[in-house]
Amino acid sequence: MNSLKPTLTAITGLGILSLVLTGCGGVQTGTGGAGAGGENFPTKSVNLTAPSSAGGSTDLISRALAASIEEPLGKSVVVENKPGANTAVGTKEVLNAKADGYSTVLAAESLFAITPLFVEDPDALKMDDMTVVAPVSEEEYVLVVNKDAGLTSLADLLAKDNIKYATSGAGTGGQLGQAALFALAGKKSTDVPFDGGSAAVTALLGNHVDAVATQLAEVKPQIDAGKLVPLVVFSPERSDYFPDVPTAKESGYKISVVQRRWLAVPKETPQDVVTKLTESAETAKDSAKFQEFLKTSLIGEWEGKPADVNTTVDADTKTFSDLAKKFGIGATK
């Protein structure tokens, strides 16, 4: 690794810098008040909100989790899509619902750790607005370019004078990862936002932008077809799916971006209800059905306990905030 290349480091309880998509202290982790009737929960179907449009990763993970959690929970789980504002609309609706365990949501880390850097909202959700039930999934990001551009390495891309990069929206992991990478490289760049990862990839295929960083599943078919070229992955280690593609860290830029999601309920949900949900979620995650879904969808399992979500959120939120201030990223410009 070239020692003259810029690096970005942070000392956290998690080790070296991790620009992870995972907010501040005081987060509820299944410590809601004791409620009556929790020992009989559930007595009816449970709702799981996927705060995104149908077909995206949040939707697919929600449906796979719902299908796997029904058996240990003992009742059906109904998935409902409520997209809007980078998952804020659906997440906020659930967290403001009755805290009885029947309203759950698959929360995305970017909403709490990254979106506030790009979107100024005095009513933005905070981690202490919820009770974390269980960590669920994590997805790697990859930086890709159009094969027709003739670029075969990150160095080739960084040789361009002004890099136009696509994002799937304001406050997403792909946006922060690219903005941080180009800032560390000292390159002039222009952010071109789109409504979702699919639209961003389409723009890249049409040569309307130079690059896009998005989740693996959204670009692997085009990579396999030879239409897109992966330059770096933003995960801490090389991807099992693209073992020949270096990490951003290996390329001299200590940046890691991972989209993480967890199951959550309103803050005051009774402890015994949360415990039932947590135990059922862990059983669902371990099931052969869910593990096969993760494998075929190029999605990793986020292992650990509810408290691990909170620890990661605290560390990442500070890291991202410091990064944004240092390089003038997002609303800090």
Secondary structure, DSSP 8 states (H G I E B T S, - for coil): --TTS------BTTBS----B---S--BSS-----TTGGG--SS-EEEEE-S-TTSHHHHHHHHHHHHHHHHHTS-EEEEE---TTTHHHHHHHHTS-SSSSEEEEEEHHHHHTHHHHS--TT---GGGEEEEEEEEEEEEEEEEEGGGT--SHHHHHTSSEEEEEESSTT-HHHHHHHHHHHHTT-EEEEEE-SSHHHHHHHHHTTSSSEEEEEHHHHHHHHHTTSEEEEEE-SSS--SS-TTS-BTTTTT-----EEEEEEEEETT--HHHHHHHHHHHHHHHHSHHHHHHHHHTT-EE--S-HHHHHHHHHHHHHHHHHHHHHHT-GGG-
